[in-house]
Amino acid sequence: MLLRYLADRISWILYFLLSLLFVNLLIWLDNGIAVRAESVLYLNALLLLSMIVFLGWRYRIESNYSRSLANLAEDIAEDWIDALPPARFHHEAAAHQLLLAAGELHRQKLSESRAAQTVEQENVAAWVHEVKAPLTAMKLTIDANRSNPVIRKIESEWLRIHLLIDQQLYISRLPSLEADFVLEKAGIQQLVSLEVREMASWCMEKNIAVEFDGDETYVSTDRKWCRFVIRQLLTNAIKYSPEGAVILLTTSVSPDGYVRITMKDEGPGIADHDLPRIFDKGFTGDNGRLQNAATGLGLYLAQTIGRKIGIHLAVRSKLHEGTEMDMMFTVPNRFEEVQV
């Protein structure tokens, strides 16, 4: 910072040195000024020393504000305006006013953005609830005419629409997940069974069997949000599984107490170059582009919600050998610590 300060004051330094040189030339050329060479050297040394001391003093005073701003920028927080250092000089006061104005403008824009986002979320949620009414009526009609093969085909398409609308509803609720979180004890196989039952028509259409392995294991989680994560993983497994395939769901408990459920399908698998990106928002991969049915949101939402409610997702897959997706529940659940 000292070198930058000196560079900013280079005009001052040059002016002083040129003035000193001019005085020396004047003493040397003017015969009327009788000064010994030793006195001239002493005077030059004294003036240079005084200039160095002056620059050091001014550097210490003038760099306090910029140094405080640099420290604030390294560890900036939401209340950074309150942490602004006081200004001593006119140029510091001008910079201070500019920062205050920029902070106020940012607050206004952020407030407007949040208000617009809230309105949009409320509109989406209202739209989803409105759409669910005719979907419920369609479901009642489907249940009353299950013997009709055409109705069974319609039911599978109805399920896809229902899943997409339900996904959109959860997206609109995602910003308020913490406020909507309810921790309770739940059987993981029971939660998966409920989701399998919801997708039974899709499994029947593709003749896909779902099998369980391992004992029922209980976890502390939020039933609704946990079921949504399961739904995304199960949807992918059914979507990419061939007809007549088997989806195996295995529950286990690791030696260090972590509860895990593994969902293994017989789908086309995931290429090595796609694996690191499958949880990225909007990424569909080779399989999604081939089937033209992927939104790139399912796994992204599953991982985002999983991180918030204490579920770690991991994937193992090889091309043409299926995919294994792990849901691991953290022990102890971090939301238990919040509620204590």
C-alpha positions, 0 to 999 in steps of 0.5 A, spaced: 500 500 500 505 504 501 508 503 494 501 505 491 501 511 495 507 514 493 505 512 486 499 516 487 503 522 490 509 522 484 507 529 482 508 532 489 515 528 489 517 530 482 515 537 484 519 537 490 525 534 487 525 539 481 524 545 486 530 543 490 534 542 484 532 549 482 535 552 488 541 548 488 542 551 481 541 558 483 546 557 489 551 555 484 550 560 478 549 566 482 555 569 485 552 573 489 550 567 494 556 565 498 554 558 501 559 553 502 558 546 498 558 542 505 552 547 507 548 546 501 549 538 502 547 539 509 541 543 506 539 538 501 539 532 506 535 536 511 530 537 506 530 530 503 529 527 510 523 532 512 520 530 505 520 523 507 518 524 514 512 528 511 510 523 506 510 518 512 506 522 516 501 523 511 501 516 508 499 514 515 493 519 516 491 518 509 491 511 508 487 509 514 480 510 510 482 506 504 485 500 509 479 500 513 475 499 506 480 494 504 479 490 510 471 491 510 471 488 502 475 482 504 470 480 510 464 484 507 457 482 511 450 484 510 451 490 515 457 493 511 454 500 511 454 500 518 461 498 518 464 504 514 469 508 517 469 515 518 471 520 513 476 525 515 478 528 508 473 531 502 475 526 497 474 520 503 467 524 504 465 524 497 467 516 497 463 515 503 457 518 500 457 514 494 458 508 498 452 510 502 448 512 496 450 505 492 448 501 498 441 504 499 440 503 491 442 496 492 437 495 498 431 498 494 433 494 488 433 488 493 427 489 496 423 490 489 426 484 487 424 480 493 417 483 493 416 481 485 419 474 487 414 473 492 408 475 488 411 471 482 411 465 487 404 466 490 401 466 483 405 460 481 402 457 487 395 459 486 395 457 479 398 450 481 392 449 486 387 451 481 390 446 476 390 441 481 382 441 482 381 439 475 386 434 475 383 431 482 376 430 478 380 427 472 383 422 477 376 420 480 373 419 473 380 414 472 378 410 478 371 409 476 373 406 469 379 402 470 377 396 466 377 400 460 384 400 457 384 407 454 383 409 461 389 406 464 393 409 458 390 416 460 392 415 467 399 414 466 399 421 462 395 424 467 401 421 472 406 425 468 402 431 468 401 431 476 408 430 477 410 436 473 405 440 477 407 437 483 414 439 482 413 446 480 409 447 487 415 444 491 419 449 487 415 455 489 415 453 496 423 452 496 425 459 499 421 457 505 423 450 506 426 452 513 419 455 515 415 449 513 420 444 516 417 439 521 422 433 524 419 427 525 420 419 526 419 416 519 420 409 516 424 410 510 421 403 506 414 406 508 416 413 505 418 409 499 412 405 498 408 411 498 411 414 492 411 407 489 404 406 490 403 413 487 407 411 480 404 404 480 400 406 473 407 408 470 410 402 473 404 397 470 405 401 463 412 399 463 411 392 466 416 395 471 417 391 478 419 394 484 423 390 490 425 391 497 431 389 500 433 389 507 429 391 514 425 397 515 429 403 518 427 409 521 430 416 520 428 423 523 426 427 517 421 431 514 416 426 511 413 431 505 420 434 503 423 427 504 418 424 499 419 429 494 426 427 494 425 420 493 420 422 488 425 425 484 430 419 484 424 414 483 421 418 477 428 418 474 429 410 475 422 409 472 423 414 466 430 411 464 428 403 465 426 399 459 420 395 459 420 389 464 426 391 468 426 391 476 428 397 480 431 394 487 431 398 493 435 396 499 436 399 506 442 399 510 445 402 516 453 403 516 457 401 522 458 409 524 450 409 524 448 412 517 442 410 514 442 409 507 437 407 502 440 405 495 435 405 489 438 401 483 435 401 476 437 397 470 437 403 465 442 405 460 447 408 465 450 414 465 456 416 461 463 418 465 463 425 462 456 426 465 457 423 472 460 430 475 454 434 472 448 430 473 446 434 479 447 441 475 441 445 474 438 444 467 443 439 465 440 433 462 446 429 459 446 424 453 440 420 456 435 426 457 437 428 450 436 422 447 429 421 450 427 428 450 423 428 456 428 430 461 427 437 464 434 437 468 431 439 474 429 433 478 436 431 481 438 438 482 432 439 486 433 433 490 440 435 492 438 442 493 433 439 498 437 434 501 442 439 503 437 443 507 434 437 510 440 433 512 440 427 506 446 426 502 446 423 495 451 419 491 451 416 484 454 410 482 453 408 474 456 405 468 454 406 461 449 400 459 450 397 466 444 401 470 445 406 475 445 406 483 443 412 487 444 413 494 440 417 499 444 417 506 441 420 512 446 424 516 446 422 524 445 426 528 440 430 524 443 437 524 435 440 525 435 436 531 441 441 534 436 447 531 430 445 535 434 443 542 
